[in-house]
Amino acid sequence: MGEITNEAAAQSMDEVSQPEETMADYAAELEASFRKIKEGDILTGTVISVDEEEVIVDLRYYTQGVLKAEDFSNDPDFSVLEQVRTGDVIEAAVVSMDDGNGNIRLSKKEANEVLGWEKLQSYLEEGTDLTVKVKEAVRGGVTAYVEGIRGFIPASQLALTYVEEDALTSYQGKTLKARVITVDKEREKLVLSAKVIEKEAAEEEQNHKIAMIVPGSVLEGTVENLTNYGAFVALKDGLSGLVHISEICTKRIRKPSEVLSVGEKVRVKVLNTRDHKISLSIKAVQEEMAADEIDDAEGFEYSSGEEATTTLGDLFAKLKF
């Protein structure tokens, strides 16, 4: 009887162990294929085929899932050929266990009625920035779809400035960055805002400009508003700062309008830029100017331009001993 080599023994062990692995995998697939599925269930599957009429989904079941193009979204502009790719993982609701060809009929629209609102709620809570395409202009605003659900963007939430009714049509077809600000599943109400994102961006840019201003520097500005507690001065780059009433002049005043007027040009010193606000002083500039004038006066040497004629002898002659 011949000896069994180590190589042959290893091969024999592989042949024995291989069927066990295959059976284990097969058992897992078999168990998955016999799981109970019923109408209304929401299933997760992987797209394996896409055409203009339908999408085929692998459900890891004994049969495949089928989604008709019209069952994907309420958005009339939705295109399965443009927005669905092989390998995409999607969630859809079971409409029928048999579409007539032995496949499970699915609907992403119906899944959106459950999952879509849940996602919208999470977008609201997390402050997620979304990219949306404006569908149409309606009274008081425009519409856009998110997760297959129709949303409304009021005219007051389209931009930093209010958009007039006759300008709403110019937004049709535009892509905007927007954020969910209202979600009401019971009333099927979804409200979005592009303004909140633009406002944050504008504030960030403004704060950056303020951070670039050096405290102690002297700037030119124009008085733009007067209040009981001070004057607001417009500076360069769209910035403005406050001159508190105590920093307007060296003398005591009851109100800023006693010495300032709107539209007046002034020179101001930057005191600080705390909390993204610019604190200014007109008095500090006046005090520095006054100090400079005193320094100039003290350093000035008087000369008559005439030659000195008094001698030491003349001085002693005037002295009495």
C-alpha positions in Angstrom: 0.0 0.0 0.0 1.6 3.3 -1.1 2.4 6.2 1.3 0.2 9.3 1.3 2.3 12.4 0.7 1.8 15.6 2.7 0.6 17.4 -0.5 -2.0 14.7 -1.1 -3.1 14.8 2.5 -3.5 18.6 2.3 -5.5 18.3 -0.9 -7.7 15.6 0.7 -8.4 17.9 3.7 -9.3 20.8 1.4 -11.8 18.5 -0.5 -13.3 17.5 2.8 -13.6 21.1 4.2 -14.8 22.7 1.0 -18.3 21.2 0.9 -18.8 22.2 4.6 -18.2 25.9 3.7 -20.4 25.7 0.7 -23.2 24.1 2.6 -22.9 26.8 5.3 -23.2 29.5 2.7 -26.0 27.7 1.0 -27.8 27.3 4.3 -27.6 31.0 5.0 -29.0 31.9 1.6 -31.7 29.2 1.9 -32.7 30.7 5.3 -32.9 34.2 3.8 -34.9 33.0 0.8 -37.5 31.5 3.1 -38.0 34.6 5.3 -41.5 35.8 5.5 -42.3 38.8 3.3 -45.7 40.3 3.0 -47.3 43.3 1.3 -46.5 46.6 3.0 -43.0 45.4 4.1 -40.1 47.7 3.4 -37.2 45.8 1.9 -33.6 46.8 1.1 -32.1 45.5 -2.2 -29.3 46.1 -4.6 -30.0 47.4 -8.2 -28.9 44.8 -10.8 -30.6 46.2 -13.9 -31.9 49.5 -15.1 -33.9 50.6 -18.2 -36.3 53.4 -19.0 -39.3 51.3 -17.9 -38.2 49.5 -14.8 -35.5 48.6 -12.3 -34.6 45.1 -11.2 -33.5 44.6 -7.6 -31.7 41.7 -5.9 -33.5 41.1 -2.6 -31.5 38.0 -1.6 -34.7 36.1 -1.9 -35.8 33.3 -4.1 -37.2 35.8 -6.6 -36.3 39.4 -7.6 -37.9 42.7 -7.0 -39.3 44.9 -9.7 -39.9 48.7 -9.6 -41.7 50.4 -12.4 -40.3 53.8 -13.3 -43.5 55.5 -12.3 -43.3 53.9 -8.8 -40.0 55.6 -7.9 -40.9 59.2 -7.1 -43.7 61.8 -7.1 -41.2 64.2 -8.7 -42.4 64.5 -12.3 -38.8 65.2 -13.4 -37.3 62.1 -11.8 -35.5 59.8 -14.4 -34.5 56.3 -13.5 -31.9 56.3 -16.3 -30.3 59.4 -14.9 -30.7 58.9 -11.2 -30.5 55.2 -10.6 -27.3 53.1 -11.2 -26.5 49.4 -11.0 -25.1 48.7 -7.5 -27.3 51.3 -5.8 -28.8 50.1 -2.6 -32.5 51.2 -2.3 -35.4 50.8 0.0 -38.9 50.0 -1.4 -42.2 48.8 -0.1 -43.8 45.5 -1.2 -46.9 46.3 -3.3 -47.6 42.7 -4.6 -45.9 39.3 -4.0 -46.3 38.6 -7.7 -46.2 41.1 -10.6 -47.5 38.5 -13.0 -44.1 37.2 -13.9 -43.2 35.7 -10.6 -41.3 38.8 -9.3 -42.1 40.9 -6.2 -43.7 44.3 -7.2 -42.1 47.1 -5.3 -42.7 50.9 -4.9 -40.3 53.5 -3.7 -43.1 56.0 -3.5 -44.9 54.1 -0.8 -41.6 53.6 1.1 -41.1 57.3 0.9 -44.4 57.9 2.7 -42.7 56.2 5.7 -39.0 56.4 5.3 -39.0 59.8 3.5 -40.6 61.6 6.4 -38.3 60.0 8.8 -35.3 61.1 6.8 -36.7 64.6 6.5 -37.1 64.8 10.3 -33.4 63.7 10.7 -32.4 66.4 8.1 -34.3 69.0 10.3 -32.7 67.9 13.6 -29.2 67.7 12.2 -29.4 70.9 10.1 -28.4 69.0 6.9 -27.6 71.1 3.8 -29.4 69.7 0.8 -29.1 70.3 -2.9 -32.5 70.7 -4.5 -33.8 71.7 -7.9 -36.7 74.1 -8.1 -39.6 72.5 -9.9 -42.0 75.4 -10.3 -43.1 78.8 -9.1 -46.3 78.9 -7.1 -48.1 81.6 -5.2 -45.8 82.9 -2.5 -42.8 80.8 -3.4 -41.5 77.8 -5.3 -41.6 74.0 -5.0 -38.8 71.4 -4.9 -38.7 67.7 -4.1 -36.7 66.0 -1.3 -36.8 62.2 -0.9 -39.6 62.1 -3.4 -41.7 64.5 -1.3 -42.9 67.9 -2.5 -41.5 70.8 -0.5 -42.2 74.5 -0.4 -39.7 77.3 -0.3 -41.4 80.6 0.6 -40.4 83.8 -1.2 -39.1 85.1 2.1 -36.7 82.1 2.4 -35.3 82.1 -1.2 -32.6 84.7 -0.6 -31.2 87.2 1.9 -33.5 89.8 0.4 -37.2 89.2 -0.2 -38.0 87.9 -3.7 -41.0 89.6 -5.3 -43.8 87.5 -6.7 -43.1 88.4 -10.4 -39.5 87.3 -10.0 -40.3 83.8 -8.7 -40.4 82.2 -12.2 -36.7 83.1 -12.7 -36.0 80.4 -10.1 -37.6 77.6 -12.0 -35.0 74.9 -12.9 -32.4 76.4 -10.7 -30.4 74.3 -8.2 -30.2 75.6 -4.7 -28.6 74.8 -1.4 -31.5 74.5 1.1 -32.2 73.3 4.6 -35.3 71.8 6.1 -37.1 74.1 8.5 -40.5 72.5 8.9 -41.6 68.9 8.8 -45.2 67.9 9.5 -46.0 64.4 8.3 -49.7 64.6 9.5 -50.4 67.6 7.3 -47.9 66.5 4.6 -46.1 69.8 5.1 -42.4 70.3 4.1 -40.9 73.7 4.2 -37.3 74.5 3.1 -35.1 77.5 3.3 -32.1 78.7 1.1 -31.9 81.9 3.1 -30.6 80.4 6.3 -27.6 79.0 4.4 -26.9 82.2 2.6 -27.2 84.1 5.9 -24.7 81.9 7.6 -22.3 82.3 4.7 -22.7 86.1 4.8 -22.1 86.2 8.6 -19.0 84.1 8.3 -17.6 86.4 5.6 -18.5 89.4 7.8 -16.8 87.9 10.8 -13.7 87.3 8.8 -13.5 90.9 7.7 -13.9 92.1 11.3 -11.2 89.7 12.4 -8.8 91.4 9.9 -9.3 94.8 11.5 -6.4 95.7 13.9 -7.4 97.4 17.2 -5.7 100.8 17.6 -5.9 101.6 13.9 -7.5 104.8 12.7 -10.2 104.6 10.0 -12.3 106.9 7.9 -16.1 106.4 8.2 -19.5 108.0 7.7 -22.2 108.4 10.4 -25.1 106.2 9.3 -27.3 106.2 12.3 -27.7 108.1 15.6 -29.2 106.6 18.8 -29.5 107.7 22.4 -26.5 105.6 23.4 -24.2 106.3 20.5 -23.5 106.6 16.8 -23.1 103.9 14.2 -20.4 104.6 11.7 -20.2 102.9 8.2 -16.7 101.7 7.4 -15.1 100.1 4.3 -16.1 96.6 3.0 -19.7 96.9 4.2 -18.7 97.0 7.9 -20.0 99.3 10.6 -19.1 100.0 14.2 -20.5 101.7 17.2 -19.1 104.8 18.8 -20.6 104.8 22.3 -21.8 108.2 23.5 -18.9 108.4 26.0 -16.4 108.0 23.1 -17.9 110.7 20.8 -16.1 113.8 22.2 -14.0 115.1 25.1 -16.8 117.1 26.6 -19.9 115.7 28.2 -23.0 115.5 25.9 -26.6 114.4 26.5 -27.1 112.9 23.1 -25.0 112.2 20.0 -27.0 114.5 17.7 -25.7 117.5 19.7 -22.3 117.1 17.9 -22.9 114.6 15.0 -25.2 114.4 12.1 -26.1 111.5 9.7 -23.9 111.5 6.6 -21.0 113.3 8.4 -17.5 112.1 7.6 -15.5 111.2 10.7 -12.2 109.6 11.7 -12.4 106.9 14.3 -10.0 104.7 16.3 -10.7 101.0 16.7 -10.9 100.1 20.4 -11.7 96.4 20.0 -13.5 93.8 17.9 -15.0 91.5 20.6 -17.9 89.2 19.8 -17.7 90.1 16.1 -18.6 93.7 16.9 -16.5 96.8 16.2 -16.1 99.3 19.0 -14.9 102.7 17.9 -13.9 106.1 19.4 -13.9 109.6 17.9 -12.7 111.0 21.2 -9.5 109.0 21.1 -8.6 110.4 17.7 -9.3 114.0 19.0 -7.1 113.4 22.1 -4.3 112.0 20.0 -4.5 115.1 17.7 -4.4 117.4 20.7 -1.4 115.6 22.2 0.4 115.9 18.9 -0.3 119.6 18.7 1.1 120.1 22.3 4.3 118.1 21.4 4.7 120.3 18.3 4.3 123.5 20.3 6.9 122.4 23.0 9.4 121.4 20.4 9.1 124.7 18.6 12.3 127.1 19.1 11.6 130.9 18.8 14.2 133.0 16.9 13.9 136.7 16.0 16.5 136.5 13.3 18.6 139.2 14.9 22.2 138.8 16.1 22.9 138.9 19.9 24.8 142.2 20.8 24.9 142.1 24.6 28.4 141.4 25.9 29.4 139.9 29.3 30.8 143.3 30.3 27.4 144.9 29.6 25.8 142.4 32.0 28.3 143.1 34.8 27.9 146.8 34.3 24.2 146.6 35.2 24.9 144.7 38.4 25.0 146.6 41.7 27.4 145.5 44.4 
